[in-house]
C-alpha cells in the first residue's frame, strides 16, 4: 500500500541527497589529490582512465587552490542532474519532448511489499539503452 509522500520523508530524502552530494564530492577530491582517482570511477560503465589521464590527474594536486575549485565544480556537477531529475518527477520538465505528466514518489506503508524492480538496480544497465539512441 502506498500513500502520498509525507513532508517528513520529503525532508529526509532531500537532506539525504545533499549529504550524498557532499560525501561523494569529498571522496572524489580526496582521491584526485591522493593520486588514486581511477578507483572512484563507476560511470559510465566500462570506463577507464588512460595512463596519460591518470598521470595528468596526479599532477593536479600541485596546483594551488585546486582543492576548493574541485569541490565547487564537483558539487555543482552532482547537484545539477538531481535537480533535473526532480523537475522531471514533478512534471515541470519533459524528458525527450514527450507528453510527460510527471510521476510520484510515495511513502511505502507496507514495508513487506515486494518491489519487482528497483530503479537503482536498473540505473547502470540502462546506460547502454541511452547510448543506443
C-alpha positions as CSV (number, residue, x, y, z in Angstrom):
1,X,0.0,0.0,0.0
2,X,1.3,3.5,-0.9
3,X,0.3,7.0,0.2
4,X,1.4,10.5,-0.8
5,X,4.9,11.4,0.2
6,X,4.9,12.9,3.7
7,X,6.6,16.2,4.4
8,X,8.8,14.3,6.9
9,X,10.0,11.8,4.3
10,X,10.4,14.6,1.7
11,X,12.8,16.4,4.1
12,X,14.6,13.2,4.8
13,X,15.1,12.4,1.1
14,X,16.3,15.9,0.2
15,X,18.7,16.1,3.2
16,X,20.0,12.6,2.2
17,X,20.6,13.8,-1.4
18,X,22.6,16.8,-0.1
19,X,24.6,14.6,2.2
20,X,25.4,12.2,-0.6
21,X,26.4,15.1,-2.9
22,X,28.8,16.4,-0.3
23,X,30.2,13.0,0.7
24,X,30.8,12.0,-2.9
25,X,32.5,15.3,-3.7
26,X,34.8,15.0,-0.7
27,X,35.7,11.4,-1.6
28,X,36.4,12.2,-5.3
29,X,38.5,15.3,-4.4
30,X,40.4,13.2,-1.9
31,X,41.1,10.5,-4.5
32,X,42.2,13.1,-7.0
33,X,44.6,14.7,-4.5
34,X,45.9,11.3,-3.3
35,X,46.5,10.1,-6.9
36,X,44.1,7.2,-7.0
37,X,41.1,8.7,-8.8
38,X,40.9,5.7,-11.2
39,X,39.4,3.6,-8.3
40,X,36.5,6.1,-7.9
41,X,35.1,5.9,-11.5
42,X,31.9,3.8,-11.9
43,X,30.1,5.7,-14.6
44,X,29.7,5.3,-17.4
45,X,30.0,1.6,-17.1
46,X,33.1,0.2,-18.7
47,X,35.1,3.5,-18.4
48,X,38.7,3.5,-17.5
49,X,41.2,6.4,-17.4
50,X,44.1,6.2,-19.8
51,X,47.6,6.2,-18.4
52,X,48.0,9.8,-19.7
53,X,44.8,10.9,-17.9
54,X,45.9,9.2,-14.7
55,X,49.3,11.0,-14.9
56,X,47.6,14.3,-15.6
57,X,45.3,13.8,-12.6
58,X,48.3,13.1,-10.4
59,X,49.8,16.4,-11.4
60,X,46.6,18.3,-10.5
61,X,47.4,18.1,-6.7
62,X,50.3,20.5,-7.2
63,X,48.1,23.4,-8.4
64,X,47.4,25.9,-5.7
65,X,43.8,26.3,-4.7
66,X,42.8,23.3,-6.7
67,X,41.0,21.5,-3.8
68,X,38.5,24.3,-3.3
69,X,37.9,24.7,-7.0
70,X,37.4,21.0,-7.5
71,X,34.9,20.9,-4.6
72,X,32.9,23.7,-6.1
73,X,32.9,22.2,-9.6
74,X,32.0,18.6,-8.4
75,X,29.3,19.8,-6.0
76,X,27.6,21.6,-8.9
77,X,28.1,18.7,-11.3
78,X,26.5,16.3,-8.8
79,X,23.6,18.6,-7.9
80,X,22.5,19.5,-11.5
81,X,21.3,16.1,-12.6
82,X,19.5,15.6,-9.3
83,X,17.7,18.9,-9.7
84,X,16.8,17.9,-13.3
85,X,15.5,14.5,-12.1
86,X,13.3,16.2,-9.5
87,X,12.0,18.5,-12.2
88,X,11.1,15.5,-14.4
89,X,9.5,13.7,-11.5
90,X,7.5,16.9,-10.7
91,X,6.4,17.2,-14.3
92,X,7.8,20.6,-14.9
93,X,10.3,19.3,-17.4
94,X,9.6,16.9,-20.3
95,X,12.2,14.2,-20.9
96,X,12.8,13.8,-24.6
97,X,10.0,16.2,-25.6
98,X,7.3,13.6,-24.9
99,X,3.9,14.3,-23.3
100,X,5.2,13.8,-19.8
101,X,2.9,14.4,-16.9
102,X,5.3,13.6,-14.1
103,X,5.4,10.7,-11.6
104,X,5.0,10.5,-7.9
105,X,7.3,9.4,-5.1
106,X,5.1,7.8,-2.5
107,X,5.5,6.7,1.1
108,X,5.5,2.9,1.4
109,X,3.1,1.9,4.1
110,X,3.6,-1.9,3.8
111,X,7.3,-2.5,4.0
112,X,6.8,-6.2,3.4
113,X,5.5,-5.5,-0.1
114,X,8.0,-6.8,-2.7
115,X,9.0,-4.4,-5.4
116,X,9.7,-6.2,-8.7
117,X,12.4,-3.9,-9.9
118,X,14.2,-1.1,-8.1
119,X,15.4,2.0,-10.0
120,X,18.9,1.8,-8.6
121,X,19.2,-1.8,-9.9
122,X,18.4,-0.6,-13.4
123,X,20.5,2.5,-13.4
124,X,23.9,1.3,-14.7
125,X,22.4,-1.2,-17.2
126,X,20.1,1.5,-18.7
127,X,23.2,3.4,-19.8
128,X,23.5,1.2,-22.8
129,X,19.9,1.9,-23.8
130,X,20.8,5.6,-23.6
131,X,23.9,5.2,-25.8
132,X,21.9,3.3,-28.5
133,X,19.6,6.3,-29.0
